[in-house]
Amino acid sequence: MLNFLDYPESMYLAVVEALKCETYPNPKVGAVLLDKDNKLKALGHHKGKGTNHAEIEILNKTNIVSDDTLYVSLEPCFHTDTSPSCADELLDSNLKNIVIGDIDTDLRTNGKSINKLQKAGLNITIIEGVNNFINPNYNKKNLNDSSITYIGKIATSINNKITNNDDTDRYITNSKSLQLTHLLRATVDGILIGKNTLINDNPKLNIRHPSLNSIDIEKYILWGNEETEIRKYAEQHIDKIFITNFDNNMVNVQNIENLSFLNLDKFLKSQKINSLLVEGGNTVHKYFIKSNSYDYFYKFISNNHINNGLSFDLDIDSYLENNLSLNRKIRLNNNSLHIYN
Ligand SMILES: NC(=O)c1ccc[n+]([C@@H]2O[C@H](COP(=O)([O-])OP(=O)(O)OC[C@H]3O[C@@H](n4cnc5c(N)ncnc54)[C@H](OP(=O)(O)O)[C@@H]3O)[C@@H](O)[C@H]2O)c1
């Protein structure tokens, strides 16, 4: 199994486990139990409000012994709600070692479980960023901030090209970067691309991962002003919603007045979108940057040199440097990933 998230292998497994189910309004959480030889003993994930938390799934599936290690993508809950306190349930088991994805920003937990478990003598390790990756909108939700989380994504060559006219292979980055892109798609409610990306690249916009390929996310095309070919493409792509600046009676064409970001954002909220991945080129990213919308930006950089292709707009790079922080740099074999937030 690949470990392309730069997390320990088992936390990667917990991430995939978490992403298997839509659990809104609860966070997606995955857990993995390993024995002392790092052999997998059990997997578990939360399946939605009112059902077992991932840790309880593990407790129900297997007998925990003291040299096992539990990997869980979010701090175990401190409180009892529709489910019991996972911290208490774990204290009642023989568990001694826990690796936690992120502190839970739900104020009912918010570090209290970690304190309690540590005071009881358990070894706790925290790996930051795991829950934020799986549930990009979770911290906002806990702050009662109803705004959509927008995530930008771009792939560039080492010499800053975002299209490849040298080669028939349209991919710029390597298979690890592509795998991570598919995992990223599984974390959001919707994905958006521009008109020319649809016409030139015809991306499937699905999730190609053996455990996650049944996940269906909303797909949006920022189409713009051009009315002539809308019918042809909207008919061919009935699974996608075309965002336009004109009226049209097709069911999957949505007129957004003036194509203003505020109107688009309002429309997406009406569609119950809490997080949107924007796989744009220069025009589309500039549209979102103009409204200062990005919470995260993933820049995948390959080691390939491309002679002929569109260059990544340096204004977007400057925007990222000046308005977000370069939070993590991850090696993906010969590619690198820069995560801004
Ligand atoms: N390397 C990568 O990661 C990557 C990712 C995505 C795309 N690309 C490449 O980059 C190229 C360009 O893609 P792109 O995403 O920049 O955009 P695009 O596919 O060219 O589409 C941009 C669309 O947005 C509309 N639009 C944007 N702002 C608008 C505004 N303010 N008002 C009205 N319409 C607006 C445009 O409509 P109008 O034309 O009517 O103005 C246009 O249809 C693609 O051909 C693709 O091959 C590369």
The ligand as an ORCA input file, in Angstrom:
! r2SCAN-3c Opt
* xyz 0 1
  N      -2.452     21.778    -15.100
  C      -3.607     21.858    -14.501
  O      -3.729     21.507    -13.325
  C      -4.808     22.385    -15.236
  C      -6.037     22.394    -14.576
  C      -7.133     22.903    -15.243
  C      -6.982     23.379    -16.530
  N      -5.781     23.339    -17.146
  C      -5.634     23.850    -18.530
  O      -5.794     25.240    -18.519
  C      -6.598     25.642    -19.578
  C      -7.448     26.789    -19.124
  O      -8.342     26.348    -18.098
  P      -9.036     27.321    -17.060
  O      -9.477     26.526    -15.914
  O      -8.180     28.514    -16.814
  O     -10.275     27.898    -17.777
  P     -11.096     27.459    -19.031
  O     -11.280     26.004    -19.096
  O     -10.459     28.173    -20.179
  O     -12.516     28.046    -18.707
  C     -12.699     29.276    -18.135
  C     -14.163     29.593    -18.271
  O     -14.506     30.424    -17.202
  C     -15.326     31.463    -17.702
  N     -15.119     32.650    -16.899
  C     -14.127     32.852    -16.030
  N     -14.258     34.041    -15.417
  C     -15.372     34.573    -15.918
  C     -16.041     35.794    -15.674
  N     -15.600     36.679    -14.785
  N     -17.149     36.033    -16.339
  C     -17.605     35.160    -17.242
  N     -17.023     33.987    -17.511
  C     -15.911     33.704    -16.856
  C     -14.882     31.665    -19.125
  O     -15.974     32.104    -19.867
  P     -15.831     33.103    -21.107
  O     -14.900     32.461    -22.072
  O     -17.191     33.243    -21.643
  O     -15.280     34.358    -20.544
  C     -14.459     30.280    -19.559
  O     -15.497     29.606    -20.199
  C      -7.416     24.436    -20.003
  O      -7.497     24.345    -21.405
  C      -6.708     23.258    -19.419
  O      -6.114     22.434    -20.395
  C      -4.687     22.864    -16.536
*
